[in-house]
Every structure is written in C-alpha cells, then in structure tokens.
Amino acid sequence: MKISIGNDHAGPDYKKAIVQYLESKGHTVTNYGTDSEASVDYPDFAHPVANDITEGKADFGIVICGSGNGIAMTVNKHPKVRAGLCWIKEIAYLTRLHNDANIVSIPARYTSIPQAVEIVDTFLTTEFEGGRHQTRVNKISCL
C-alpha cells in the first residue's frame, strides 16, 4: 500500500514511530513532514498529502498536528479527500467503516505514540462497509 504522511512540529516523534511501523508491514511511505520541533505551518505539510490522494499517488494519508483539527481542515479542502480526526482506535474504525475516510488525522497532544500507531493500524485494516453509508459518502462532496 502507498501511504503519504505529513506532520508539523507537534508530531515528528509520532511520524517516526508510524513510518517505522508501516515500513515493517511492507507499505511504501512518502514523508512530507518535518523532523524538527521548531515551529512550522501545518498547511505546508498537509497539502502535499492531500494532493497525493487527489492525484491517486497514495492509497491513504496520515496527518499529524497538535490538536489534529487544523491539519484535518486543511486536507479536507481538497477534492476526493475525506479526513477524519481520530484520537482513539474506535473512532478510526468508524471513520473507515462508515465514512470511507482516506486520510486519518491524529492529535499528537492528545494521544500517546502507541495509541497513534494503533489508530493507524485500525484505520488501514478496516474496510468501508458501503450500503447505506455509500449514499451518505456520495453526499459529502459539493463537486
């Protein structure tokens, strides 16, 4: 699977652990995130992840910032992107199962690194249920 990841200064350690986990599972990871805790602007790292989804260069995306909100808002501006903010694995499960999300947003300041890896694992291994949810997903896009 091809996965794009982006993070701001709140998430370099999270990204490192997640990338290590993904690569151990045989996934190809494109890293757009910062490796520093020096302050940066999360949109600079979010837009490339969203572009990879929109252009079909990645199957899934992962974005990380302090609250997970700003970076999720940024990627959700892109066509074909459905990002969900997930702070526990159960939310990640439902985000995939019911919303067919293709980007998971992780709040680094409100999860631990082991939780973040668990969220990513749940997100990537959960299939979209379809059915009545497909009609709802179709209504998300304004395009």
BAMAR-910402 format. One record per residue (C-alpha): y, x, z negated; residue number from 0; residue in three letters. Coordinates in Angstrom, 2 decimals. Last residue first. Example, Ala and Ser with C-alpha at 12.3 -4.5 7.8 and 13.67 -1.06 7.14 Angstrom:
BEGIN
{{-1.06,13.67,-7.14},1,ser},
{{-4.50,12.30,-7.80},0,ala},
# end
This chain:
BEGIN
{{19.00,-18.49,6.54},142,leu},
{{19.51,-20.07,3.14},141,cys},
{{16.23,-18.67,1.88},140,ser},
{{14.73,-20.18,-1.26},139,ile},
{{13.50,-23.37,0.46},138,lys},
{{10.48,-21.68,2.04},137,asn},
{{9.45,-20.46,-1.43},136,val},
{{9.45,-24.05,-2.63},135,arg},
{{7.25,-25.25,0.22},134,thr},
{{4.93,-22.29,-0.36},133,gln},
{{4.62,-23.19,-4.05},132,his},
{{2.89,-26.48,-3.26},131,arg},
{{0.06,-24.50,-1.69},130,gly},
{{0.58,-20.75,-1.86},129,gly},
{{-1.03,-18.97,-4.81},128,glu},
{{0.57,-15.58,-4.12},127,phe},
{{-1.84,-12.82,-5.11},126,glu},
{{-1.50,-10.83,-8.32},125,thr},
{{-2.54,-7.17,-8.22},124,thr},
{{0.87,-5.68,-7.46},123,leu},
{{2.80,-7.63,-10.10},122,phe},
{{0.17,-7.09,-12.78},121,thr},
{{0.13,-3.33,-12.17},120,asp},
{{3.94,-3.17,-12.09},119,val},
{{4.23,-5.11,-15.36},118,ile},
{{1.59,-2.88,-16.98},117,glu},
{{3.52,0.22,-15.89},116,val},
{{6.69,-1.28,-17.37},115,ala},
{{4.89,-2.15,-20.62},114,gln},
{{3.68,1.46,-20.94},113,pro},
{{7.27,2.66,-20.35},112,ile},
{{8.65,0.35,-23.02},111,ser},
{{10.66,-2.71,-22.14},110,thr},
{{14.15,-3.99,-22.98},109,tyr},
{{16.39,-1.05,-22.08},108,arg},
{{14.46,-0.32,-18.91},107,ala},
{{14.84,-3.86,-17.55},106,pro},
{{12.34,-4.01,-14.65},105,ile},
{{12.99,-5.72,-11.33},104,ser},
{{9.92,-6.53,-9.24},103,val},
{{10.34,-6.82,-5.49},102,ile},
{{8.15,-8.85,-3.12},101,asn},
{{8.17,-12.11,-5.03},100,ala},
{{5.71,-14.72,-3.77},99,asp},
{{7.38,-17.24,-6.11},98,asn},
{{4.42,-18.96,-7.79},97,his},
{{1.73,-16.31,-8.19},96,leu},
{{3.99,-13.26,-7.75},95,arg},
{{6.70,-14.23,-10.23},94,thr},
{{4.05,-15.89,-12.39},93,leu},
{{2.14,-12.63,-12.89},92,tyr},
{{5.31,-10.58,-13.40},91,ala},
{{6.42,-13.09,-16.05},90,ile},
{{3.08,-12.69,-17.82},89,glu},
{{3.39,-8.89,-17.61},88,lys},
{{6.53,-8.85,-19.75},87,ile},
{{10.17,-7.98,-18.93},86,trp},
{{10.16,-9.18,-15.33},85,cys},
{{13.27,-9.88,-13.25},84,leu},
{{12.03,-11.31,-9.97},83,gly},
{{13.02,-10.20,-6.51},82,ala},
{{12.54,-12.29,-3.38},81,arg},
{{13.78,-10.31,-0.42},80,val},
{{13.42,-11.68,3.12},79,lys},
{{17.17,-11.43,3.74},78,pro},
{{19.07,-9.11,1.39},77,his},
{{21.36,-10.39,-1.39},76,lys},
{{18.33,-10.49,-3.71},75,asn},
{{18.38,-6.69,-3.82},74,val},
{{21.77,-6.63,-5.53},73,thr},
{{21.13,-9.43,-7.99},72,met},
{{17.93,-7.68,-9.08},71,ala},
{{19.84,-4.40,-9.61},70,ile},
{{22.41,-6.16,-11.72},69,gly},
{{19.83,-8.02,-13.79},68,asn},
{{17.26,-5.39,-14.70},67,gly},
{{19.02,-4.94,-18.04},66,ser},
{{19.21,-1.14,-17.97},65,gly},
{{18.17,-0.57,-14.37},64,cys},
{{14.87,-0.45,-12.49},63,ile},
{{13.83,-1.57,-9.03},62,val},
{{10.31,-1.84,-7.63},61,ile},
{{9.60,-2.82,-4.06},60,gly},
{{6.60,-4.18,-2.21},59,phe},
{{4.94,-3.95,1.20},58,asp},
{{7.36,-1.30,2.44},57,ala},
{{8.72,-0.39,5.88},56,lys},
{{8.85,-4.04,6.95},55,gly},
{{12.57,-3.91,7.79},54,glu},
{{13.58,-6.42,5.10},53,thr},
{{11.34,-4.76,2.50},52,ile},
{{12.59,-1.25,3.30},51,asp},
{{16.15,-2.55,3.35},50,asn},
{{15.69,-3.93,-0.17},49,ala},
{{14.60,-0.52,-1.45},48,val},
{{17.53,1.17,0.35},47,pro},
{{19.97,-1.38,-1.15},46,his},
{{18.84,-0.89,-4.74},45,ala},
{{19.57,2.82,-5.13},44,phe},
{{23.28,2.76,-4.20},43,asp},
{{23.51,-0.69,-5.82},42,pro},
{{22.64,0.94,-9.19},41,tyr},
{{25.88,2.92,-9.45},40,asp},
{{25.37,6.24,-11.23},39,val},
{{25.86,7.54,-14.78},38,ser},
{{24.09,10.81,-15.54},37,ala},
{{20.55,10.15,-16.81},36,glu},
{{19.16,12.04,-13.84},35,ser},
{{16.18,11.62,-11.53},34,asp},
{{17.98,9.05,-9.41},33,thr},
{{16.04,6.51,-7.44},32,gly},
{{15.25,6.21,-3.74},31,tyr},
{{11.59,7.16,-4.03},30,asn},
{{9.19,6.10,-1.28},29,thr},
{{5.72,5.62,-2.73},28,val},
{{2.40,5.62,-0.89},27,thr},
{{-0.32,4.00,-2.99},26,his},
{{-3.60,5.75,-3.79},25,gly},
{{-4.06,4.39,-7.32},24,lys},
{{-3.07,7.74,-8.86},23,ser},
{{0.04,7.54,-6.65},22,glu},
{{1.00,4.25,-8.26},21,leu},
{{0.55,5.56,-11.82},20,tyr},
{{2.56,8.72,-11.16},19,gln},
{{5.27,6.65,-9.48},18,val},
{{5.38,4.30,-12.48},17,ile},
{{5.61,7.15,-15.01},16,ala},
{{8.38,8.91,-13.07},15,lys},
{{10.24,5.66,-12.48},14,lys},
{{10.23,4.82,-16.17},13,tyr},
{{11.50,8.29,-17.06},12,asp},
{{14.29,7.99,-14.48},11,pro},
{{15.24,4.43,-15.51},10,gly},
{{18.54,3.99,-17.30},9,ala},
{{20.39,6.31,-14.87},8,his},
{{19.75,4.02,-11.92},7,asp},
{{16.48,3.17,-10.25},6,asn},
{{14.84,2.69,-6.88},5,gly},
{{11.24,2.33,-5.79},4,ile},
{{9.66,1.62,-2.42},3,ser},
{{5.96,0.78,-2.18},2,ile},
{{3.56,1.18,0.71},1,lys},
{{0.00,0.00,0.00},0,met},
# end
